[in-house]
Amino acid sequence: MVDDLQKRNRQDYGYSLIFTYEQLNLLPFVRSIVNTYLIEQCGLIPNESPLIGLVVSSYCQFFAPVGFPEVLDLGLRVNKLGSSSVTYEVGVFSRGEDQPAAVGGYTHVFVGSESRKSTPMATGMREGLSKLLAPSLKPTAKL
């Protein structure tokens, strides 16, 4: 799996965000691009949504050093999209580089903000996320 992640390039990610490096523990860069995308492209309104995303797994693999105050480019894609869950992948690129310095991600399970029970995501959320499905994972028509 690590070899596959290291072979990714900028074109493998459908959405990007410029991020100023501060600290790469606890995956703040992943949270930043995911939350920005959910708000800007999927209609998420924090503190008003009947659903919240709970992180149930996360990972990060580093391939090259990055340091403060480096400005990083982030790329976002969706590797798996279920009815109530989504697995994100984020490529972290040094400015001007096509190979990632790191690849990380996590899985959100959407739950009711009150019930905390798994709940299917809204159509707009699902449509926004489906735009980022990795090309090899998009369903194709069968004749």
N, CA and C atoms as an extended XYZ file, in Angstrom:
429
Properties=species:S:1:pos:R:3:atomname:S:1:resname:S:1:resid:I:1 pbc="F F F"
N         0.821       -1.192        0.000 N   MET     1
C         0.000        0.000        0.000 CA  MET     1
C         0.868        1.260        0.000 C   MET     1
N         1.951        1.254        0.776 N   VAL     2
C         2.817        2.434        0.852 CA  VAL     2
C         3.385        2.757       -0.524 C   VAL     2
N         3.799        1.739       -1.277 N   ASP     3
C         4.344        1.984       -2.611 CA  ASP     3
C         3.312        2.652       -3.513 C   ASP     3
N         2.055        2.200       -3.439 N   ASP     4
C         1.002        2.806       -4.250 CA  ASP     4
C         0.788        4.264       -3.866 C   ASP     4
N         0.805        4.571       -2.576 N   LEU     5
C         0.605        5.948       -2.123 CA  LEU     5
C         1.723        6.847       -2.613 C   LEU     5
N         2.943        6.338       -2.575 N   GLN     6
C         4.093        7.146       -2.959 CA  GLN     6
C         4.098        7.446       -4.458 C   GLN     6
N         3.393        6.657       -5.250 N   LYS     7
C         3.341        6.867       -6.699 CA  LYS     7
C         2.267        7.860       -7.122 C   LYS     7
N         1.488        8.371       -6.187 N   ARG     8
C         0.446        9.343       -6.511 CA  ARG     8
C         1.086       10.633       -7.033 C   ARG     8
N         0.310       11.407       -7.814 N   ASN     9
C         0.750       12.733       -8.229 CA  ASN     9
C        -0.423       13.698       -8.132 C   ASN     9
N        -0.179       14.957       -8.408 N   ARG    10
C        -1.211       15.998       -8.232 CA  ARG    10
C        -2.493       15.695       -9.001 C   ARG    10
N        -2.378       15.114      -10.169 N   GLN    11
C        -3.551       14.851      -10.990 CA  GLN    11
C        -4.474       13.794      -10.378 C   GLN    11
N        -4.020       13.072       -9.369 N   ASP    12
C        -4.840       12.051       -8.720 CA  ASP    12
C        -5.832       12.642       -7.728 C   ASP    12
N        -5.766       13.939       -7.496 N   TYR    13
C        -6.629       14.597       -6.509 CA  TYR    13
C        -7.503       15.633       -7.212 C   TYR    13
N        -8.827       15.575       -6.942 N   GLY    14
C        -9.775       16.423       -7.644 CA  GLY    14
C       -10.002       17.796       -7.042 C   GLY    14
N        -9.456       18.064       -5.874 N   TYR    15
C        -9.661       19.351       -5.198 CA  TYR    15
C        -8.366       19.704       -4.499 C   TYR    15
N        -8.018       21.006       -4.475 N   SER    16
C        -6.762       21.390       -3.827 CA  SER    16
C        -6.943       22.613       -2.944 C   SER    16
N        -6.030       22.773       -1.994 N   LEU    17
C        -6.043       23.864       -1.031 CA  LEU    17
C        -4.604       24.196       -0.682 C   LEU    17
N        -4.286       25.488       -0.570 N   ILE    18
C        -2.956       25.905       -0.116 CA  ILE    18
C        -2.986       25.928        1.400 C   ILE    18
N        -1.979       25.343        2.035 N   PHE    19
C        -1.948       25.182        3.487 CA  PHE    19
C        -0.575       25.597        3.987 C   PHE    19
N        -0.506       26.469        4.976 N   THR    20
C         0.768       26.863        5.564 CA  THR    20
C         1.110       25.890        6.677 C   THR    20
N         2.255       25.236        6.530 N   TYR    21
C         2.689       24.234        7.495 CA  TYR    21
C         2.862       24.848        8.872 C   TYR    21
N         2.285       24.210        9.855 N   GLU    22
C         2.507       24.578       11.253 CA  GLU    22
C         3.047       23.366       11.993 C   GLU    22
N         2.300       22.304       11.930 N   GLN    23
C         2.643       21.095       12.661 CA  GLN    23
C         1.844       19.969       12.024 C   GLN    23
N         2.459       18.833       11.746 N   LEU    24
C         1.760       17.782       11.027 CA  LEU    24
C         1.296       16.631       11.910 C   LEU    24
N         1.257       16.801       13.212 N   ASN    25
C         0.695       15.728       14.013 CA  ASN    25
C        -0.816       15.885       14.070 C   ASN    25
N        -1.515       14.847       14.367 N   LEU    26
C        -2.978       14.833       14.472 CA  LEU    26
C        -3.677       15.223       13.176 C   LEU    26
N        -2.980       15.150       12.085 N   LEU    27
C        -3.531       15.359       10.758 CA  LEU    27
C        -4.337       16.651       10.571 C   LEU    27
N        -3.850       17.804       11.053 N   PRO    28
C        -4.636       19.033       10.861 CA  PRO    28
C        -4.800       19.398        9.392 C   PRO    28
N        -3.833       19.039        8.554 N   PHE    29
C        -3.942       19.349        7.136 CA  PHE    29
C        -5.067       18.554        6.501 C   PHE    29
N        -5.272       17.318        6.943 N   VAL    30
C        -6.370       16.505        6.416 CA  VAL    30
C        -7.704       17.121        6.834 C   VAL    30
N        -7.826       17.453        8.095 N   ARG    31
C        -9.056       18.097        8.595 CA  ARG    31
C        -9.341       19.385        7.836 C   ARG    31
N        -8.296       20.185        7.589 N   SER    32
C        -8.480       21.475        6.917 CA  SER    32
C        -9.075       21.318        5.529 C   SER    32
N        -8.505       20.468        4.712 N   ILE    33
C        -9.004       20.345        3.342 CA  ILE    33
C       -10.354       19.641        3.311 C   ILE    33
N       -10.558       18.632        4.157 N   VAL    34
C       -11.848       17.934        4.183 CA  VAL    34
C       -12.953       18.892        4.610 C   VAL    34
N       -12.747       19.595        5.719 N   ASN    35
C       -13.791       20.507        6.203 CA  ASN    35
C       -14.057       21.642        5.219 C   ASN    35
N       -13.001       22.181        4.609 N   THR    36
C       -13.184       23.234        3.611 CA  THR    36
C       -14.018       22.721        2.443 C   THR    36
N       -13.703       21.525        1.969 N   TYR    37
C       -14.464       20.957        0.849 CA  TYR    37
C       -15.919       20.699        1.236 C   TYR    37
N       -16.144       20.127        2.407 N   LEU    38
C       -17.518       19.835        2.832 CA  LEU    38
C       -18.349       21.111        2.925 C   LEU    38
N       -17.747       22.183        3.401 N   ILE    39
C       -18.465       23.459        3.534 CA  ILE    39
C       -18.669       24.110        2.164 C   ILE    39
N       -17.600       24.196        1.367 N   GLU    40
C       -17.669       24.926        0.099 CA  GLU    40
C       -18.357       24.161       -1.024 C   GLU    40
N       -18.239       22.842       -1.030 N   GLN    41
C       -18.713       22.063       -2.175 CA  GLN    41
C       -19.872       21.110       -1.872 C   GLN    41
N       -20.128       20.847       -0.600 N   CYS    42
C       -21.153       19.857       -0.240 CA  CYS    42
C       -22.288       20.443        0.585 C   CYS    42
N       -22.256       21.742        0.822 N   GLY    43
C       -23.346       22.391        1.533 CA  GLY    43
C       -23.365       22.196        3.031 C   GLY    43
N       -22.271       21.734        3.613 N   LEU    44
C       -22.232       21.548        5.066 CA  LEU    44
C       -22.265       22.907        5.761 C   LEU    44
N       -23.142       23.026        6.733 N   ILE    45
C       -23.196       24.224        7.572 CA  ILE    45
C       -22.894       23.761        8.997 C   ILE    45
N       -21.644       23.936        9.447 N   PRO    46
C       -21.286       23.469       10.788 CA  PRO    46
C       -22.227       24.054       11.840 C   PRO    46
N       -22.462       23.304       12.862 N   ASN    47
C       -23.321       23.668       13.997 CA  ASN    47
C       -24.798       23.747       13.639 C   ASN    47
N       -25.157       23.557       12.371 N   GLU    48
C       -26.570       23.537       11.981 CA  GLU    48
C       -26.969       22.210       11.358 C   GLU    48
N       -26.002       21.415       10.955 N   SER    49
C       -26.286       20.166       10.264 CA  SER    49
C       -26.872       19.132       11.223 C   SER    49
N       -27.866       18.370       10.763 N   PRO    50
C       -28.401       17.294       11.598 CA  PRO    50
C       -27.450       16.101       11.673 C   PRO    50
N       -26.416       16.111       10.827 N   LEU    51
C       -25.421       15.040       10.825 CA  LEU    51
C       -24.058       15.592       11.199 C   LEU    51
N       -23.267       14.748       11.832 N   ILE    52
C       -21.862       15.072       12.073 CA  ILE    52
C       -21.026       13.886       11.614 C   ILE    52
N       -19.797       14.156       11.226 N   GLY    53
C       -18.887       13.097       10.810 CA  GLY    53
C       -17.956       12.740       11.951 C   GLY    53
N       -17.957       11.465       12.311 N   LEU    54
C       -17.033       10.979       13.335 CA  LEU    54
C       -15.881       10.258       12.652 C   LEU    54
N       -14.656       10.564       13.049 N   VAL    55
C       -13.486        9.900       12.493 CA  VAL    55
C       -13.345        8.542       13.175 C   VAL    55
N       -13.357        7.467       12.356 N   VAL    56
C       -13.250        6.119       12.914 CA  VAL    56
C       -11.908        5.466       12.604 C   VAL    56
N       -11.151        6.044       11.672 N   SER    57
C        -9.790        5.562       11.420 CA  SER    57
C        -9.020        6.675       10.719 C   SER    57
N        -7.700        6.666       10.883 N   SER    58
C        -6.855        7.662       10.227 CA  SER    58
C        -5.475        7.074        9.988 C   SER    58
N        -4.743        7.689        9.070 N   TYR    59
C        -3.382        7.246        8.779 CA  TYR    59
C        -2.602        8.389        8.156 C   TYR    59
N        -1.294        8.283        8.188 N   CYS    60
C        -0.433        9.220        7.480 CA  CYS    60
C         0.908        8.546        7.229 C   CYS    60
N         1.367        8.640        6.006 N   GLN    61
C         2.659        8.088        5.616 CA  GLN    61
C         3.494        9.227        5.042 C   GLN    61
N         4.682        9.458        5.608 N   PHE    62
C         5.559       10.534        5.149 CA  PHE    62
C         6.630        9.976        4.220 C   PHE    62
N         6.897       10.706        3.141 N   PHE    63
C         7.888       10.288        2.156 CA  PHE    63
C         9.048       11.266        2.037 C   PHE    63
N         8.838       12.511        2.458 N   ALA    64
C         9.873       13.546        2.374 CA  ALA    64
C         9.649       14.534        3.512 C   ALA    64
N        10.714       15.183        3.974 N   PRO    65
C        10.543       16.146        5.068 CA  PRO    65
C         9.881       17.439        4.593 C   PRO    65
N         9.117       18.041        5.491 N   VAL    66
C         8.577       19.387        5.299 CA  VAL    66
C         8.845       20.136        6.592 C   VAL    66
N         8.972       21.442        6.511 N   GLY    67
C         9.304       22.194        7.720 CA  GLY    67
C         8.700       23.579        7.741 C   GLY    67
N         8.588       24.122        8.906 N   PHE    68
C         8.056       25.460        9.112 CA  PHE    68
C         9.027       26.476        8.529 C   PHE    68
N         8.596       27.475        7.840 N   PRO    69
C         7.232       27.918        7.531 CA  PRO    69
C         6.806       27.547        6.116 C   PRO    69
N         7.148       26.366        5.675 N   GLU    70
C         6.849       25.944        4.307 CA  GLU    70
C         5.349       26.013        4.013 C   GLU    70
N         5.016       26.479        2.809 N   VAL    71
C         3.627       26.477        2.349 CA  VAL    71
C         3.425       25.210        1.534 C   VAL    71
N         2.385       24.474        1.859 N   LEU    72
C         2.113       23.189        1.233 CA  LEU    72
C         0.864       23.272        0.372 C   LEU    72
N         0.821       22.458       -0.660 N   ASP    73
C        -0.384       22.283       -1.465 CA  ASP    73
C        -0.992       20.945       -1.073 C   ASP    73
N        -2.297       20.945       -0.867 N   LEU    74
C        -3.005       19.736       -0.471 CA  LEU    74
C        -3.926       19.302       -1.597 C   LEU    74
N        -4.012       18.011       -1.830 N   GLY    75
C        -4.950       17.460       -2.806 CA  GLY    75
C        -5.879       16.490       -2.105 C   GLY    75
N        -7.165       16.532       -2.447 N   LEU    76
C        -8.173       15.688       -1.801 CA  LEU    76
C        -8.836       14.778       -2.811 C   LEU    76
N        -9.020       13.531       -2.429 N   ARG    77
C        -9.797       12.581       -3.214 CA  ARG    77
C       -10.586       11.697       -2.273 C   ARG    77
N       -11.557       10.992       -2.813 N   VAL    78
C       -12.365       10.047       -2.048 CA  VAL    78
C       -12.022        8.654       -2.551 C   VAL    78
N       -11.630        7.779       -1.635 N   ASN    79
C       -11.281        6.413       -2.012 CA  ASN    79
C       -12.428        5.436       -1.828 C   ASN    79
N       -13.389        5.777       -0.968 N   LYS    80
C       -14.538        4.894       -0.749 CA  LYS    80
C       -15.707        5.755       -0.303 C   LYS    80
N       -16.872        5.501       -0.888 N   LEU    81
C       -18.068        6.264       -0.558 CA  LEU    81
C       -19.214        5.298       -0.313 C   LEU    81
N       -19.651        5.230        0.940 N   GLY    82
C       -20.790        4.393        1.303 CA  GLY    82
C       -22.013        5.258        1.515 C   GLY    82
N       -23.065        4.678        2.065 N   SER    83
C       -24.281        5.468        2.286 CA  SER    83
C       -24.126        6.412        3.471 C   SER    83
N       -23.339        6.005        4.463 N   SER    84
C       -23.154        6.860        5.643 CA  SER    84
C       -21.683        7.059        5.996 C   SER    84
N       -20.789        6.615        5.131 N   SER    85
C       -19.364        6.772        5.431 CA  SER    85
C       -18.592        7.157        4.174 C   SER    85
N       -17.443        7.765        4.412 N   VAL    86
C       -16.574        8.174        3.310 CA  VAL    86
C       -15.130        8.067        3.784 C   VAL    86
N       -14.267        7.565        2.908 N   THR    87
C       -12.841        7.498        3.200 CA  THR    87
C       -12.124        8.494        2.297 C   THR    87
N       -11.470        9.461        2.937 N   TYR    88
C       -10.752       10.518        2.236 CA  TYR    88
C        -9.273       10.163        2.147 C   TYR    88
N        -8.621       10.680        1.106 N   GLU    89
C        -7.165       10.612        1.012 CA  GLU    89
C        -6.664       12.000        0.651 C   GLU    89
N        -5.602       12.430        1.317 N   VAL    90
C        -5.023       13.748        1.077 CA  VAL    90
C        -3.556       13.588        0.701 C   VAL    90
N        -3.188       14.174       -0.426 N   GLY    91
C        -1.790       14.254       -0.814 CA  GLY    91
C        -1.236       15.588       -0.343 C   GLY    91
N        -0.068       15.560        0.278 N   VAL    92
C         0.580       16.768        0.793 CA  VAL    92
C         1.811       17.018       -0.079 C   VAL    92
N         1.813       18.154       -0.779 N   PHE    93
C         2.864       18.456       -1.740 CA  PHE    93
C         3.618       19.714       -1.347 C   PHE    93
N         4.949       19.653       -1.409 N   SER    94
C         5.740       20.877       -1.298 CA  SER    94
C         5.475       21.682       -2.563 C   SER    94
N         5.501       23.022       -2.436 N   ARG    95
C         5.208       23.882       -3.595 CA  ARG    95
C         6.118       23.508       -4.755 C   ARG    95
N         5.520       23.331       -5.917 N   GLY    96
C         6.276       23.039       -7.125 CA  GLY    96
C         6.628       21.577       -7.323 C   GLY    96
N         6.332       20.733       -6.365 N   GLU    97
C         6.652       19.304       -6.477 CA  GLU    97
C         5.419       18.530       -6.932 C   GLU    97
N         5.628       17.511       -7.757 N   ASP    98
C         4.512       16.687       -8.215 CA  ASP    98
C         4.335       15.418       -7.396 C   ASP    98
N         5.361       15.000       -6.698 N   GLN    99
C         5.249       13.807       -5.850 CA  GLN    99
C         4.921       14.254       -4.430 C   GLN    99
N         4.066       13.509       -3.733 N   PRO   100
C         3.678       13.928       -2.383 CA  PRO   100
C         4.802       13.763       -1.370 C   PRO   100
N         4.875       14.706       -0.445 N   ALA   101
C         5.769       14.577        0.709 CA  ALA   101
C         5.124       13.665        1.742 C   ALA   101
N         3.797       13.597        1.717 N   ALA   102
C         3.046       12.725        2.625 CA  ALA   102
C         1.692       12.427        2.003 C   ALA   102
N         1.133       11.295        2.384 N   VAL   103
C        -0.237       10.938        2.023 CA  VAL   103
C        -0.915       10.483        3.300 C   VAL   103
N        -2.057       11.085        3.589 N   GLY   104
C        -2.800       10.725        4.794 CA  GLY   104
C        -4.279       10.728        4.509 C   GLY   104
N        -5.032       10.305        5.491 N   GLY   105
C        -6.471       10.315        5.302 CA  GLY   105
C        -7.190        9.785        6.511 C   GLY   105
N        -8.503        9.773        6.387 N   TYR   106
C        -9.320        9.182        7.438 CA  TYR   106
C       -10.686        8.815        6.904 C   TYR   106
N       -11.411        8.059        7.723 N   THR   107
C       -12.773        7.658        7.398 CA  THR   107
C       -13.734        8.363        8.332 C   THR   107
N       -14.721        9.020        7.730 N   HIS   108
C       -15.824        9.640        8.460 CA  HIS   108
C       -17.011        8.688        8.417 C   HIS   108
N       -17.661        8.474        9.538 N   VAL   109
C       -18.983        7.859        9.558 CA  VAL   109
C       -19.937        8.963        9.985 C   VAL   109
N       -20.944        9.216        9.170 N   PHE   110
C       -21.917       10.255        9.490 CA  PHE   110
C       -22.980        9.692       10.420 C   PHE   110
N       -23.222       10.433       11.492 N   VAL   111
C       -24.198       10.030       12.504 CA  VAL   111
C       -25.120       11.214       12.789 C   VAL   111
N       -26.290       10.903       13.336 N   GLY   112
C       -27.186       11.966       13.760 CA  GLY   112
C       -26.534       12.764       14.867 C   GLY   112
N       -26.627       14.086       14.799 N   SER   113
C       -25.966       14.920       15.809 CA  SER   113
C       -26.555       14.692       17.194 C   SER   113
N       -27.802       14.273       17.280 N   GLU   114
C       -28.432       13.988       18.575 CA  GLU   114
C       -28.305       12.509       18.932 C   GLU   114
N       -28.660       11.633       17.985 N   SER   115
C       -28.726       10.191       18.270 CA  SER   115
C       -27.364        9.518       18.314 C   SER   115
N       -26.396       10.048       17.569 N   ARG   116
C       -25.069        9.445       17.401 CA  ARG   116
C       -25.154        8.054       16.753 C   ARG   116
N       -26.218        7.821       16.002 N   LYS   117
C       -26.384        6.567       15.263 CA  LYS   117
C       -26.082        6.824       13.790 C   LYS   117
N       -25.457        5.838       13.165 N   SER   118
C       -25.116        5.942       11.754 CA  SER   118
C       -26.353        6.332       10.945 C   SER   118
N       -26.165        7.353       10.079 N   THR   119
C       -27.274        7.911        9.310 CA  THR   119
C       -26.803        8.182        7.882 C   THR   119
N       -27.601        7.802        6.879 N   PRO   120
C       -27.194        8.090        5.499 CA  PRO   120
C       -26.983        9.591        5.287 C   PRO   120
N       -25.970        9.912        4.506 N   MET   121
C       -25.685       11.326        4.241 CA  MET   121
C       -26.711       11.899        3.269 C   MET   121
N       -26.880       13.213        3.306 N   ALA   122
C       -27.818       13.907        2.428 CA  ALA   122
C       -27.364       13.788        0.974 C   ALA   122
N       -28.311       13.910        0.063 N   THR   123
C       -28.029       13.794       -1.368 CA  THR   123
C       -26.953       14.785       -1.815 C   THR   123
N       -27.052       16.041       -1.381 N   GLY   124
C       -26.063       17.046       -1.776 CA  GLY   124
C       -24.658       16.706       -1.302 C   GLY   124
N       -24.556       16.174       -0.096 N   MET   125
C       -23.261       15.760        0.447 CA  MET   125
C       -22.698       14.620       -0.396 C   MET   125
N       -23.524       13.641       -0.653 N   ARG   126
C       -23.091       12.473       -1.420 CA  ARG   126
C       -22.679       12.873       -2.843 C   ARG   126
N       -23.461       13.750       -3.468 N   GLU   127
C       -23.121       14.199       -4.823 CA  GLU   127
C       -21.796       14.952       -4.837 C   GLU   127
N       -21.586       15.815       -3.847 N   GLY   128
C       -20.328       16.553       -3.770 CA  GLY   128
C       -19.135       15.632       -3.575 C   GLY   128
N       -19.296       14.639       -2.710 N   LEU   129
C       -18.206       13.702       -2.446 CA  LEU   129
C       -17.954       12.779       -3.635 C   LEU   129
N       -19.003       12.409       -4.354 N   SER   130
C       -18.820       11.500       -5.490 CA  SER   130
C       -17.975       12.141       -6.593 C   SER   130
N       -17.936       13.478       -6.648 N   LYS   131
C       -17.097       14.170       -7.636 CA  LYS   131
C       -15.616       13.910       -7.406 C   LYS   131
N       -15.266       13.524       -6.190 N   LEU   132
C       -13.856       13.303       -5.856 CA  LEU   132
C       -13.470       11.834       -5.827 C   LEU   132
N       -14.394       10.945       -6.203 N   LEU   133
C       -14.037        9.530       -6.230 CA  LEU   133
C       -12.850        9.328       -7.157 C   LEU   133
N       -11.864        8.580       -6.683 N   ALA   134
C       -10.692        8.284       -7.498 CA  ALA   134
C       -11.162        7.668       -8.815 C   ALA   134
N       -10.589        8.080       -9.955 N   PRO   135
C       -11.064        7.606      -11.262 CA  PRO   135
C       -11.197        6.092      -11.355 C   PRO   135
N       -10.271        5.359      -10.782 N   SER   136
C       -10.331        3.898      -10.859 CA  SER   136
C       -11.448        3.325       -9.993 C   SER   136
N       -12.055        4.149       -9.123 N   LEU   137
C       -13.103        3.667       -8.226 CA  LEU   137
C       -14.496        4.076       -8.673 C   LEU   137
N       -14.595        4.930       -9.694 N   LYS   138
C       -15.908        5.379      -10.163 CA  LYS   138
C       -16.612        4.234      -10.876 C   LYS   138
N       -17.926        4.094      -10.618 N   PRO   139
C       -18.664        3.032      -11.305 CA  PRO   139
C       -18.699        3.300      -12.808 C   PRO   139
N       -18.647        2.247      -13.579 N   THR   140
C       -18.716        2.374      -15.030 CA  THR   140
C       -19.933        1.613      -15.534 C   THR   140
N       -20.462        2.055      -16.653 N   ALA   141
C       -21.624        1.394      -17.244 CA  ALA   141
C       -21.210        0.036      -17.787 C   ALA   141
N       -22.091       -0.932      -17.596 N   LYS   142
C       -21.851       -2.274      -18.133 CA  LYS   142
C       -22.864       -2.521      -19.236 C   LYS   142
N       -22.381       -2.962      -20.391 N   LEU   143
C       -23.277       -3.230      -21.522 CA  LEU   143
C       -23.706       -4.661      -21.533 C   LEU   143
